[in-house]
Amino acid sequence: MFIAWTTVASRADAERLAAGAVAAGLAACVQVEGPIVSHYRWAGKVERNEEFRLTFKCLPARLAELERHVLAAHPYDTPEWLAVRAERVAEKYLSWAAGPEHSPTL
């Protein structure tokens, strides 16, 4: 299983990305957190903005498609996209995420 993150400026964008990824079957679950405060450098200036963080949980077979989906629908010119493999995943959670048509071998 992979966990991936992005941030957006509005709750509406966060909800749209989360719902779209789950509806398309690309993520088993997406959590929306926020607002959070992000400090970063952009175009030579230090910025501080409120954002909403999305945490995606997906199976390896769906990660590339999820990334394409999120980046294509993302409102930022240069969106954050970080994905890491989960080192340990509870068997029941993995079975749920995979659904009955998949084998939980991840």
Secondary structure, 3 states (H helix, E strand, C coil): CEEEEEEECCHHHHHHHHHHHHHCCCCCEEEEEEEEEEEEEECCEEEEEEEEEEEEEECHHHHHHHHHHHHHHCCCCCCCCEEEECCCCCHHHHHHHHCCCCCCCC
